Amino acid sequence: MLKKRWVMIALAATLVAVLVGGFVLYTVLNSPQYTLKKIADEVKANGVKAVEPHLTGNALKAYNKVYDISQNFVVQLVTSLTDIHKVVDLLDGKSGPWEYKLGDTKTSGSNSSVTIHIIGSSFSGDLNLEMKKESGSWKISDVAIPIASWIFP
């Protein structure tokens, strides 16, 4: 009888541990931070076009406008004469390796604000992202680039 009791206690403890572990795993895999890590890995591997499926709202509108403008020959020529091309090249996978660090993150329900610090060989700077959870997935809904944070050595 005592042995049966210990087996039941062990089974209950295992069940609780599995449920808690499952909840923690679900929470981590469905966080804005994890989503941004996946997006950054995709951008590093495939260039800036990989971010497109992860955008919504103002971020998608801005991306489409900037991408269309960036395809213009005159714009490409002008940006090639400034430090702006370093950012474009970095995001397009043409400027060598880059790393990122997640900064402040504030999440409230289905909204989140995240700061990302990007470090490349020819510059570093911050991106402030607003994210929304849509249909169970975190998407970037707005992007702010504090120009004062960017350094081009």
PAZAPA-4460 file (N, C-alpha, C; in steps of 0.05 Angstrom, whole numbers, plus 32768, in hexadecimal, padded with zeros to 4 digits):
% residues 153
    n_x    n_y    n_z   ca_x   ca_y   ca_z    c_x    c_y    c_z   seq   type   mol
   8010   7FE8   8000   8000   8000   8000   8011   8019   8000     1      M     A
   8026   8019   8010   8038   8030   8012   8047   8034   7FF7     2      L     A
   804F   801D   7FEB   805D   801F   7FD2   804B   802A   7FBC     3      K     A
   8032   8023   7FBC   801E   802D   7FA8   801B   804B   7FAB     4      K     A
   801B   8054   7FC4   8018   8071   7FCA   8030   8080   7FBE     5      R     A
   8048   8076   7FC2   8060   8084   7FB8   8060   8084   7F99     6      W     A
   8057   806F   7F8D   8055   806E   7F70   8041   8083   7F66     7      V     A
   802B   8086   7F74   8017   809A   7F6C   8022   80B6   7F70     8      M     A
   8031   80BB   7F85   803D   80D5   7F8A   8051   80DB   7F75     9      I     A
   8062   80C7   7F6E   8076   80CA   7F59   8069   80D0   7F3E    10      A     A
   8053   80C2   7F37   8045   80C8   7F1E   8039   80E4   7F1E    11      L     A
   802D   80EC   7F34   8021   8107   7F36   8037   811C   7F33    12      A     A
   804E   8118   7F40   8064   812B   7F3E   806F   812D   7F22    13      A     A
   8071   8116   7F14   807A   8115   7EF9   8066   8124   7EE7    14      T     A
   804C   811F   7EEB   8038   812D   7EDB   8039   814B   7EDF    15      L     A
   803C   8154   7EF7   803F   8170   7EFD   8058   817C   7EF0    16      V     A
   806E   816D   7EF2   8087   8177   7EE5   8084   8179   7EC7    17      A     A
   8077   8166   7EBA   8073   8166   7E9D   8061   817E   7E96    18      V     A
   804B   8182   7EA5   8039   8198   7E9F   8047   81B3   7EA2    19      L     A
   8056   81B7   7EB8   8065   81D0   7EBC   807A   81D4   7EA6    20      V     A
   8089   81BE   7EA0   809D   81C0   7E8B   8090   81C7   7E70    21      G     A
   8079   81BB   7E6A   806B   81C0   7E51   8062   81DD   7E50    22      G     A
   8058   81E7   7E66   804E   8203   7E67   8066   8216   7E63    23      F     A
   807C   8211   7E70   8094   8222   7E6D   809E   8222   7E50    24      V     A
   809F   820A   7E44   80A8   8207   7E29   8095   8216   7E16    25      L     A
   807B   8213   7E1A   8067   8221   7E09   806A   823F   7E0C    26      Y     A
   806E   8249   7E25   8071   8265   7E2A   808A   8270   7E1C    27      T     A
   80A1   8262   7E1E   80B9   826B   7E11   80B7   826B   7DF3    28      V     A
   80AC   8256   7DE7   80AB   8254   7DCA   8096   8267   7DBE    29      L     A
   8084   8271   7DCF   8070   8284   7DC5   8075   82A0   7DCF    30      N     A
   808E   82A7   7DD5   8095   82C1   7DDF   809F   82D3   7DC8    31      S     A
   809D   82ED   7DCB   80A8   82FF   7DB7   80C6   82FC   7DB4    32      P     A
   80D4   82F7   7DCA   80F1   82F4   7DC8   80F9   82DC   7DB7    33      Q     A
   80EB   82C6   7DBB   80F1   82AE   7DAB   80EB   82B3   7D8D    34      Y     A
   80D4   82C0   7D88   80CD   82C7   7D6D   80E2   82D8   7D60    35      T     A
   80ED   82EC   7D6E   8102   82FE   7D63   811B   82EE   7D5E    36      L     A
   8122   82DB   7D6F   8139   82CB   7D6A   8136   82BB   7D50    37      K     A
   811F   82AF   7D4C   811A   82A1   7D33   811B   82B3   7D1B    38      K     A
   810F   82CB   7D1D   8110   82DF   7D07   812D   82E7   7D01    39      I     A
   813D   82ED   7D16   8159   82F5   7D11   8168   82DF   7D04    40      A     A
   8164   82C6   7D0D   8172   82B0   7D00   816A   82AD   7CE3    41      D     A
   8151   82B1   7CDC   8148   82AF   7CC0   8154   82C6   7CB0    42      E     A
   8155   82DE   7CBB   8161   82F5   7CAD   817E   82F1   7CA8    43      V     A
   818C   82E6   7CBD   81A9   82E1   7CB9   81AE   82CC   7CA4    44      K     A
   819C   82B9   7CA2   81A0   82A3   7C8E   8197   82AB   7C72    45      A     A
   8181   82BB   7C70   8174   82BF   7C56   8172   82DD   7C4E    46      N     A
   817C   82EF   7C5E   8179   830B   7C57   815F   8317   7C61    47      G     A
   815C   8331   7C5C   8147   8341   7C68   812B   8338   7C5F    48      V     A
   8129   832C   7C47   810F   8323   7C3D   8102   830E   7C50    49      K     A
   8112   8300   7C60   8108   82EC   7C73   80F7   82F8   7C88    50      A     A
   80F9   8312   7C8D   80E9   831F   7CA2   80CC   8323   7C9A    51      V     A
   80C7   8325   7C80   80AD   832C   7C76   8095   831D   7C81    52      E     A
   8096   8302   7C84   807F   82F4   7C8F   807A   82FA   7CAC    53      P     A
   808D   8307   7CB9   808A   830C   7CD6   8082   8329   7CDC    54      H     A
   8079   8337   7CC7   8071   8353   7CCA   8053   8356   7CC7    55      L     A
   8049   836B   7CD4   802D   8372   7CD2   802A   8390   7CD7    56      T     A
   8013   839B   7CD0   800E   83B7   7CD6   8021   83CA   7CCA    57      G     A
   8029   83DE   7CDA   803C   83F3   7CD1   8057   83E8   7CC8    58      N     A
   8060   83D3   7CD6   807A   83C8   7CCF   8079   83BC   7CB3    59      A     A
   8064   83AF   7CAB   8062   83A4   7C90   8060   83BA   7C7B    60      L     A
   8050   83CF   7C81   804D   83E5   7C6E   8069   83F3   7C6A    61      K     A
   8076   83F8   7C80   8091   8405   7C7F   80A5   83F4   7C70    62      A     A
   80A5   83DA   7C76   80B7   83C8   7C68   80B2   83C8   7C4A    63      Y     A
   809A   83C6   7C42   8094   83C6   7C25   809D   83E0   7C18    64      N     A
   8098   83F7   7C25   80A1   8410   7C19   80BF   8412   7C17    65      K     A
   80CD   840B   7C2D   80EA   840C   7C2E   80F6   83F9   7C1A    66      V     A
   80EB   83E1   7C18   80F5   83CD   7C05   80F2   83D7   7BE8    67      Y     A
   80DB   83E1   7BE2   80D6   83EB   7BC7   80E9   8402   7BC0    68      D     A
   80ED   8414   7BD3   80FF   842B   7BCF   811C   8421   7BCC    69      I     A
   8123   840D   7BDC   813F   8403   7BDB   8146   83F5   7BC1    70      S     A
   8132   83ED   7BB2   8137   83E1   7B98   813C   83F5   7B81    71      Q     A
   8138   840E   7B87   813D   8424   7B74   815B   8428   7B70    72      N     A
   8164   8429   7B57   8180   842D   7B51   818C   8446   7B5D    73      F     A
   817E   845C   7B5B   8188   8476   7B66   818B   8474   7B84    74      V     A
   8177   8468   7B91   8179   8465   7BAF   8191   8453   7BB6    75      V     A
   8195   843E   7BA7   81AC   842C   7BAC   81C6   843B   7BA9    76      Q     A
   81C7   844C   7B95   81DF   845C   7B90   81E5   846F   7BA7    77      L     A
   81D0   847E   7BAF   81D3   8491   7BC5   81DA   8483   7BDF    78      V     A
   81CD   846D   7BE6   81D3   845F   7BFF   81EE   8453   7BFE    79      T     A
   81F8   844C   7BE7   8213   8440   7BE5   8228   8455   7BED    80      S     A
   8222   846E   7BEB   8235   8484   7BF2   8233   848C   7C0F    81      L     A
   8221   8480   7C1F   821E   8487   7C3B   8220   846D   7C4C    82      T     A
   821F   8471   7C66   8220   845B   7C78   8206   844A   7C79    83      D     A
   81F1   8455   7C6D   81D7   8446   7C6C   81DA   842B   7C5E    84      I     A
   81EC   842A   7C4A   81EF   8410   7C3C   81F9   83FA   7C4F    85      H     A
   8207   8401   7C64   8211   83ED   7C77   81FA   83DF   7C84    86      K     A
   81E5   83EE   7C8B   81CD   83E2   7C98   81BF   83D0   7C84    87      V     A
   81BB   83DA   7C6C   81AD   83CB   7C57   81BD   83B1   7C51    88      V     A
   81D7   83B4   7C4D   81E7   839C   7C47   81E6   8388   7C5E    89      D     A
   81E7   8392   7C77   81E6   8380   7C8E   81CC   8370   7C8E    90      L     A
   81B6   837D   7C8B   819C   8370   7C8C   8198   835E   7C73    91      L     A
   81A5   8364   7C5E   81A2   8354   7C46   81B7   833D   7C44    92      D     A
   81C6   833A   7C5A   81D9   8324   7C5B   81F3   8329   7C4C    93      G     A
   81F9   8342   7C45   8211   8347   7C34   8228   8353   7C43    94      K     A
   8225   8358   7C5D   823B   8366   7C6B   8249   8355   7C7F    95      S     A
   8247   833C   7C7E   8255   832B   7C91   8244   8326   7CA9    96      G     A
   8250   831A   7CBD   8241   8311   7CD4   8237   8328   7CE5    97      P     A
   8221   8323   7CF3   8216   8337   7D06   8209   8327   7D1C    98      W     A
   8207   8334   7D32   81FB   8328   7D4A   81E5   833B   7D55    99      E     A
   81D5   8331   7D67   81C1   8342   7D73   81BE   833A   7D90   100      Y     A
   81B4   834D   7DA0   81AE   8347   7DBC   8192   8353   7DC1   101      K     A
   8182   8344   7DCF   8168   834E   7DD6   816B   8360   7DEF   102      L     A
   815F   8377   7DED   8160   838A   7E04   8146   8389   7E13   103      G     A
   813C   83A0   7E1B   8124   83A2   7E2B   810C   8396   7E1C   104      D     A
   80FC   8386   7E2A   80E4   837A   7E1F   80CD   837F   7E33   105      T     A
   80B7   838A   7E28   809F   838F   7E38   8088   8382   7E2A   106      K     A
   807B   836E   7E37   8065   8360   7E2B   804C   8364   7E3C   107      T     A
   8036   836A   7E2F   801D   836C   7E3C   8007   8360   7E2A   108      S     A
   7FFE   8349   7E31   7FEA   833B   7E21   7FF5   8334   7E06   109      G     A
   7FE8   833E   7DF1   7FF0   8338   7DD6   8002   834E   7DC9   110      S     A
   800D   835F   7DDA   801F   8375   7DD0   803A   8373   7DDE   111      N     A
   804F   8379   7DD0   8069   8379   7DDB   807B   838E   7DCF   112      S     A
   808D   8399   7DDF   80A1   83AD   7DD5   80BC   83A0   7DDB   113      S     A
   80CD   83A0   7DC7   80E7   8393   7DCA   80FC   83A5   7DBD   114      V     A
   8113   83A8   7DCB   812A   83B6   7DBF   813F   83A1   7DB8   115      T     A
   8149   83A4   7D9F   815E   8392   7D96   8177   83A3   7D90   116      I     A
   818E   839A   7D9A   81A7   83A7   7D94   81B5   8396   7D7F   117      H     A
   81BB   83A1   7D68   81C8   8393   7D52   81E5   839C   7D51   118      I     A
   81F7   8388   7D4E   8213   838D   7D4D   821F   8380   7D34   119      I     A
   8229   8391   7D22   8235   8387   7D09   8252   8390   7D09   120      G     A
   8261   8387   7CF5   827E   838E   7CF4   8281   83AC   7CED   121      S     A
   826E   83B8   7CE0   8271   83D4   7CD8   825E   83E7   7CE5   122      S     A
   824D   83DD   7CF7   823B   83EF   7D06   822C   83E0   7D1C   123      F     A
   8220   83EF   7D2D   820E   83E4   7D42   81F8   83F8   7D48   124      S     A
   81E2   83EE   7D52   81CB   83FF   7D58   81B3   83F0   7D62   125      G     A
   819F   83FF   7D6A   8186   83F3   7D75   816F   83F5   7D62   126      D     A
   815D   83E1   7D65   8143   83E1   7D58   812E   83DE   7D6F   127      L     A
   811A   83EF   7D6F   8104   83EC   7D82   80EC   83E0   7D73   128      N     A
   80E4   83C9   7D7C   80CE   83BB   7D6E   80B5   83BA   7D7F   129      L     A
   809F   83BE   7D72   8085   83B8   7D7E   807B   839E   7D71   130      E     A
   8071   838C   7D82   8067   8373   7D78   804A   836E   7D81   131      M     A
   803B   835F   7D70   8020   8358   7D77   801D   833A   7D72   132      K     A
   800D   832D   7D83   8008   8311   7D7F   7FEF   830F   7D6D   133      K     A
   7FF2   8303   7D56   7FDC   8300   7D43   7FD9   82E3   7D3B   134      E     A
   7FC2   82D8   7D3F   7FBD   82BC   7D38   7FD1   82A9   7D45   135      S     A
   7FD8   82AF   7D5E   7FEB   829E   7D6D   8008   82A3   7D68   136      G     A
   800F   82B5   7D56   802B   82BB   7D4F   8032   82D8   7D55   137      S     A
   804A   82DC   7D5F   8054   82F7   7D63   805E   8303   7D49   138      W     A
   8055   831B   7D42   805E   8328   7D2A   8067   8345   7D31   139      K     A
   807A   834F   7D21   8084   836A   7D25   8070   837D   7D19   140      I     A
   8065   838F   7D29   8050   83A1   7D20   805A   83BE   7D1B   141      S     A
   8071   83C5   7D27   807C   83DF   7D23   809A   83DF   7D2A   142      D     A
   80A9   83EF   7D1D   80C6   83F1   7D21   80CE   840E   7D24   143      V     A
   80DE   8413   7D39   80E9   842E   7D3C   8108   842B   7D3D   144      A     A
   8115   843C   7D2F   8133   843B   7D2E   813E   8455   7D3A   145      I     A
   8145   8454   7D54   8151   846C   7D60   816C   8471   7D54   146      P     A
   816D   8484   7D41   8185   848A   7D32   819D   8490   7D44   147      I     A
   8198   849D   7D5B   81AE   84A4   7D6D   81BD   848B   7D78   148      A     A
   81B0   8474   7D77   81BD   845C   7D81   81D0   844E   7D6D   149      S     A
   81CF   8457   7D54   81DF   844A   7D3F   81FB   8455   7D3E   150      W     A
   820F   8444   7D3C   822B   844B   7D3B   8237   843E   7D22   151      I     A
   8244   844F   7D12   8252   8445   7CFA   8270   844C   7CFD   152      F     A
   827F   8439   7D08   829C   843F   7D0C   82AB   8441   7CF2   153      P     A
***
